[in-house]
Amino acid sequence: MNREREHRTEPAGEVVDLVLKVPPDMYRAFQRCVWILINDSGRDQLSVMEEVIRDFLVKHGC
């Protein structure tokens, strides 16, 4: 089983938008980081974004 499916909590294709307000430099850094992760790992954008949110929630005990 690949990592993308192993951590999915919702059925594939079922997602909602999350809007975060950040300064432009943080936005560009995030986009650049996601792009690098996608290209280095071969994973898709949704998988990478889910990992970012999951890591944040775990870090803060949510």
C-alpha positions in Angstrom: 0.0 0.0 0.0 1.5 3.4 -0.9 1.9 6.1 1.6 -0.7 8.4 -0.1 -3.6 5.9 0.5 -2.3 4.6 3.9 -3.0 7.9 5.7 -6.2 9.1 3.8 -9.1 9.7 6.2 -11.7 10.5 3.5 -12.7 8.7 0.4 -10.5 9.6 -2.6 -11.8 12.7 -4.4 -13.7 14.1 -1.4 -11.9 17.3 -0.3 -12.7 20.8 1.0 -10.8 24.0 0.6 -8.8 25.4 3.5 -8.0 29.1 3.4 -5.0 30.4 5.3 -4.0 34.0 5.5 -0.2 34.4 5.3 2.3 37.1 4.1 3.2 36.8 0.4 6.8 35.5 1.1 5.4 32.6 3.2 2.9 31.8 0.4 5.7 31.7 -2.2 7.9 29.6 0.2 5.0 27.1 0.7 4.3 26.8 -3.0 8.0 26.3 -3.7 8.3 23.6 -1.0 5.2 21.7 -2.2 6.5 21.8 -5.8 9.9 20.5 -4.6 8.2 17.7 -2.6 6.0 16.7 -5.5 9.0 16.5 -7.9 11.3 14.8 -5.5 8.8 12.2 -4.2 6.6 11.7 -7.3 3.5 12.1 -5.0 0.6 14.3 -6.1 -0.2 17.8 -4.7 -3.1 16.6 -2.6 -1.0 14.0 -0.9 1.7 16.6 0.0 -0.9 19.1 1.3 -2.6 16.4 3.4 0.8 15.6 4.9 1.5 19.3 5.8 -1.9 19.6 7.5 -1.6 16.2 9.3 1.9 17.2 10.6 0.6 20.5 11.9 -2.3 18.8 13.7 0.0 16.1 15.2 2.5 18.8 16.3 -0.2 20.7 18.1 -2.0 17.7 19.6 -5.2 18.2 17.6 
